[in-house]
């Protein structure tokens, strides 16, 4: 990738509203890994992972070549995945930070998917998102009915025959039914301009969705284990909540101002490292802070995010976070080059 391409990628405008949904999703994932079963945790599981698949569809770029898609998703997803897998597996991390607790054998680490637990608790989601994007790119030129049929057939296989998609390495199996969320996000983008009073509609979707979860009418999902809840109903409620979050965010976040929006975007840009590393902090703190501790939650959220913001200022950002080095740092370097040229 040339410097011009990197600069253009950084300069491309982002939606602070969509970034706010990303940040909220990351906070929810960390919360879910820290706290035990309770109402709030159940209310998070219904949407906190599905929303990332929905956003993938909502931001979908049509007619990209399969090679371009593979390259893009490899740089943004698989490279940080592999980098942190190696770092966390290293003896230094296991001995000095984790003290050997919950270590994962190399063969299981390489197999990935639902087998990864402990300090790798969220890694399954990365490869699932990668394969879901690749699957849609492969299906994109086929009739829409075929595109929707693929995940729907997979969901029927799960609900009726209990096909163990979670046993396929690297979550490549789970990604098939998860494709339903990507397609739903793409469909929302298509009709977004025709949604009347989107803020009110989004709020209604959130109220109804969370009410169904709170009253135990709809159980949460656990995509990692191929658990998509009640047939049809749970998936529809999950999609509805994700739609609600997007619609409300797009109405509310712009009202917060440009500075707040810039902060949200910076947090969103570095959030992928939080997904990959927060479980390391949880495992490291378990002897001193049991699961369910607010201190553990704050530490698992703040420590990785601060480190990610620092990494984003270095050339390692592309490898460890999947995004280019911070624009601020690039500007600093450009200023230095200009000053040197004037001497």
C-alpha positions in Angstrom: 0.0 0.0 0.0 1.4 3.4 -1.0 1.6 6.4 1.3 -1.0 8.1 -0.8 -3.4 5.2 -0.4 -2.8 5.2 3.4 -3.4 8.9 3.5 -6.6 8.6 1.6 -7.8 5.8 3.8 -7.2 7.9 6.9 -8.8 11.0 5.4 -12.0 9.2 4.3 -14.8 10.6 6.4 -16.2 8.3 9.1 -19.6 8.3 10.8 -19.2 9.1 14.5 -22.7 7.6 15.0 -21.6 4.2 13.6 -18.4 4.5 15.6 -20.4 5.1 18.7 -22.3 1.8 18.1 -18.9 0.1 17.7 -17.6 1.5 21.0 -20.8 0.6 22.8 -20.5 -3.0 21.4 -16.9 -3.3 22.6 -17.9 -2.1 26.1 -20.8 -4.6 26.1 -18.4 -7.5 25.1 -16.0 -6.6 27.9 -18.9 -6.4 30.4 -20.2 -9.8 29.3 -16.8 -11.4 29.9 -16.4 -9.9 33.4 -19.9 -10.2 34.9 -21.9 -13.4 35.6 -25.4 -14.2 34.4 -27.7 -11.3 35.2 -30.4 -9.3 33.5 -27.9 -6.8 32.0 -25.6 -9.5 30.7 -28.6 -11.3 29.0 -29.7 -8.0 27.5 -26.2 -7.5 26.0 -25.8 -10.9 24.5 -28.8 -10.5 22.3 -27.0 -7.8 20.3 -23.4 -7.1 21.4 -21.8 -9.5 18.8 -24.5 -9.5 16.2 -24.2 -5.7 15.8 -20.7 -6.0 14.4 -22.0 -8.3 11.6 -24.9 -5.9 11.0 -22.5 -3.0 10.7 -20.4 -5.0 8.2 -23.5 -5.2 6.0 -24.5 -1.6 6.7 -21.1 -0.4 5.5 -20.9 -2.9 2.6 -19.1 -1.8 -0.5 -20.8 -3.5 -3.5 -19.0 -5.2 -6.4 -15.5 -5.3 -4.8 -13.5 -8.2 -6.2 -13.0 -11.3 -4.0 -9.2 -10.8 -4.0 -9.6 -7.2 -2.8 -12.0 -8.3 -0.1 -9.7 -11.0 1.1 -6.8 -8.6 1.1 -8.7 -5.9 3.0 -10.1 -8.3 5.6 -6.8 -9.9 6.1 -5.1 -6.6 6.8 -7.8 -5.3 9.2 -8.8 -8.6 10.9 -6.4 -11.5 10.4 -3.1 -9.7 10.8 -3.9 -8.3 14.2 -5.5 -11.7 15.1 -2.3 -13.6 14.2 -0.1 -11.0 15.9 -1.9 -11.1 19.2 -2.3 -14.8 19.1 1.5 -15.1 18.9 2.1 -12.5 21.6 -0.4 -14.0 24.1 1.0 -17.5 23.4 4.5 -16.4 24.1 6.2 -17.7 27.3 6.9 -14.2 28.4 3.2 -13.3 28.6 2.1 -16.6 30.0 4.9 -16.6 32.7 5.1 -13.0 33.7 1.5 -11.9 33.3 -0.7 -14.9 33.3 1.5 -17.1 35.5 0.6 -20.1 33.3 -3.1 -20.0 34.0 -5.5 -21.0 31.3 -2.8 -21.5 28.8 -4.0 -22.8 25.4 -2.1 -25.6 23.6 -0.7 -24.6 20.3 -2.9 -27.0 18.3 -6.1 -25.6 19.9 -4.9 -22.0 19.4 -4.3 -22.7 15.7 -7.7 -24.4 15.3 -9.3 -21.3 16.8 -13.1 -20.8 16.9 -15.2 -21.9 19.9 -12.3 -23.9 21.3 -10.5 -20.7 22.3 -11.3 -19.7 25.9 -9.6 -17.8 28.7 -7.3 -15.1 27.4 -8.5 -15.8 23.9 -12.2 -15.6 24.7 -13.1 -13.1 21.9 -10.8 -14.4 19.2 -13.5 -16.6 17.6 -15.5 -13.6 16.6 -12.6 -12.2 14.4 -12.4 -15.1 12.1 -16.2 -15.5 12.0 -16.5 -11.9 10.8 -13.7 -12.5 8.2 -15.4 -15.6 6.7 -18.9 -14.0 6.8 -17.6 -11.1 4.7 -15.9 -13.4 2.3 -19.0 -15.6 2.0 -21.1 -12.6 1.1 -18.6 -11.4 -1.5 -18.7 -14.9 -3.1 -22.5 -14.8 -3.1 -22.9 -11.2 -4.1 -23.3 -11.8 -7.8 -25.9 -14.5 -7.3 -29.7 -13.7 -7.1 -30.7 -12.1 -3.7 -32.9 -15.1 -3.0 -29.9 -17.3 -3.1 -27.9 -15.0 -0.8 -30.6 -15.1 1.8 -31.2 -18.8 1.4 -27.7 -19.7 2.4 -27.8 -18.4 6.0 -31.5 -19.3 6.4 -30.8 -22.9 5.4 -28.0 -22.9 7.9 -30.3 -21.6 10.7 -32.8 -24.3 9.9 -30.1 -26.9 10.1 -29.2 -25.5 13.6 -32.7 -25.2 14.9 -34.0 -28.5 13.6 -31.0 -30.8 13.3 -28.6 -29.1 15.7 -25.7 -29.1 13.2 -22.5 -28.3 15.2 -21.3 -25.4 13.1 -19.1 -24.3 16.1 -16.9 -27.3 15.6 -15.6 -26.1 12.2 -12.1 -24.6 12.7 -11.6 -20.8 12.9 -15.4 -20.2 13.2 -15.7 -20.7 9.4 -18.9 -22.8 10.1 -20.6 -20.3 12.5 -20.0 -17.6 9.9 -22.6 -19.2 7.6 -25.7 -18.5 9.8 -24.1 -15.3 11.0 -24.4 -14.1 7.4 -28.0 -13.4 8.1 -26.9 -10.4 10.2 -24.7 -9.0 7.5 -27.4 -9.3 4.9 -29.8 -7.6 7.3 -27.4 -4.7 7.8 -27.0 -4.3 4.0 -30.8 -4.2 3.6 -31.1 -1.6 6.3 -28.7 0.6 4.4 -30.8 0.3 1.3 -34.0 1.4 3.0 -32.4 3.8 5.5 -33.4 7.0 3.6 -37.0 5.9 3.6 -37.3 5.3 7.3 -39.7 7.9 8.7 -38.7 9.6 12.0 -35.7 7.2 12.4 -34.9 8.3 16.0 -38.4 7.4 17.1 -38.5 4.2 15.1 -35.1 3.2 16.5 -36.2 3.9 20.1 -39.3 1.8 19.5 -37.2 -1.1 18.3 -35.0 -0.9 21.4 -37.9 -0.7 23.8 -39.7 -3.6 22.3 -36.6 -5.7 21.9 -35.2 -5.2 25.4 -38.7 -5.7 26.9 -38.9 -9.1 25.2 -35.5 -10.0 26.6 -36.3 -8.7 30.1 -39.4 -10.7 30.3 -37.6 -13.9 29.2 -39.8 -14.2 26.2 -36.7 -14.2 24.0 -33.5 -15.8 25.2 -30.1 -14.2 24.2 -27.9 -15.7 21.6 -24.4 -17.2 22.0 -23.1 -17.2 18.5 -19.8 -18.7 19.6 -21.6 -21.9 20.4 -24.0 -21.8 17.4 -26.8 -20.9 19.8 -29.2 -18.6 17.9 -32.0 -18.9 20.5 -35.7 -19.4 19.6 -36.2 -20.2 15.9 -36.7 -17.0 13.9 -37.9 -14.9 16.9 -34.5 -14.4 18.6 -32.7 -13.5 15.4 -35.5 -11.0 14.4 -35.3 -9.4 17.9 -31.5 -9.3 17.7 -31.6 -7.6 14.3 -34.3 -5.2 15.5 -32.2 -4.1 18.5 -29.2 -3.6 16.2 -31.3 -1.5 13.8 -32.5 0.5 16.8 -29.0 1.2 18.0 -27.9 2.4 14.5 -31.0 4.6 14.0 -30.8 6.2 17.4 -27.1 6.8 17.2 -27.4 8.4 13.8 -30.0 10.8 15.2 -28.3 11.5 18.6 -24.6 11.4 18.1 -24.3 14.4 15.6 -26.0 16.5 18.4 -23.0 15.9 20.6 -20.7 18.1 18.5 -17.6 17.6 16.4 -15.2 17.3 19.3 -17.1 14.5 21.0 -17.6 12.8 17.6 -13.8 13.0 17.0 -13.2 11.3 20.4 -15.7 8.6 19.7 -14.1 7.9 16.3 -10.6 7.7 17.9 -11.9 5.2 20.4 -13.6 3.2 17.6 -10.4 3.1 15.5 -8.5 1.5 18.3 -11.3 -0.7 19.7 -10.2 -3.8 17.9 -7.2 -4.2 20.1 -9.5 -4.0 23.1 -11.5 -6.9 21.8 -8.4 -9.0 21.3 -6.6 -8.2 24.6 -9.2 -7.4 27.3 -9.4 -11.1 28.3 -5.7 -11.1 29.0 -6.3 -8.4 31.6 -9.2 -10.4 33.1 -7.1 -13.5 33.4 -4.1 -11.6 34.9 -6.4 -9.9 37.5 -8.4 -12.9 38.6 -6.4 -13.8 41.7 -6.9 -10.3 43.1 -10.3 -9.3 41.5 -12.9 -12.0 41.1 -15.2 -12.1 38.1 -18.1 -9.6 38.6 -15.8 -7.0 40.2 -16.4 -3.4 38.9 -12.6 -2.9 39.3 -11.9 -5.8 37.0 -14.4 -4.4 34.4 -12.8 -0.9 34.4 -9.3 -2.4 34.3 -10.2 -4.7 31.4 -11.8 -1.8 29.5 -9.4 1.0 30.3 -5.9 -0.7 30.2 -6.3 -2.2 26.7 -7.8 1.0 25.3 -5.1 3.2 26.7 -2.5 0.9 25.3 -4.3 0.8 22.0 -4.3 4.5 21.7 -0.6 4.5 22.4 0.1 1.8 19.8 -2.0 3.8 17.3 0.7 6.4 17.5 3.4 4.0 16.2 4.0 2.0 13.0 2.8 -1.1 14.9 -0.7 0.2 14.6 -1.3 -1.6 11.3 -0.1 -4.9 12.7 -1.6 -4.8 16.2 -4.8 -2.9 15.6 -5.5 -3.2 11.9 -5.6 0.5 11.2 -3.0 3.0 9.9 -0.8 5.0 12.3 -2.6 7.9 14.0 -3.2 10.9 11.7 -1.7 13.1 14.4 1.6 11.3 14.2 1.5 11.3 10.4 1.1 15.1 10.5 3.9 15.4 12.9 6.2 13.5 10.6 5.1 15.5 7.6 5.9 18.7 9.5 9.3 17.4 10.3 10.0 16.5 6.7 8.9 20.0 5.6 11.1 21.6 8.2 14.1 19.5 7.1 13.5 20.4 3.5 13.5 24.2 4.3 16.9 24.0 6.1 
